[in-house]
Amino acid sequence: MGGVANFYLVQEAVIKSLNAGMDLVSICHSFETQSKAKNAVVSEYKNNDNFRKKINSSLERIQSLMKISVDLKVKKQ
């Protein structure tokens, strides 16, 4: 089992995934691998206006979902 890792470095895979429209990327390997992915995202965010817009849109969707989740918990109580 290697999936994406058989074809891409984690840095490439995370950028491709986010550019393709994913809002979240789960990386369940070593801390070093997670750090490489995070650093790639931060670098791309700083240097690419289109990527920055995608990430900001993703963050808005995530925040909206979190608010809905909190609202549902409050209504349930």
Secondary structure, DSSP 4 states (H G I P E B T S, - for coil): --GGGGTS-HHHHHHHHHHTT-S-----S-HHHHHHHHHHHHHHHHH-HHHHHHHHHHHHHHHHHHHHHHHHHHHH-
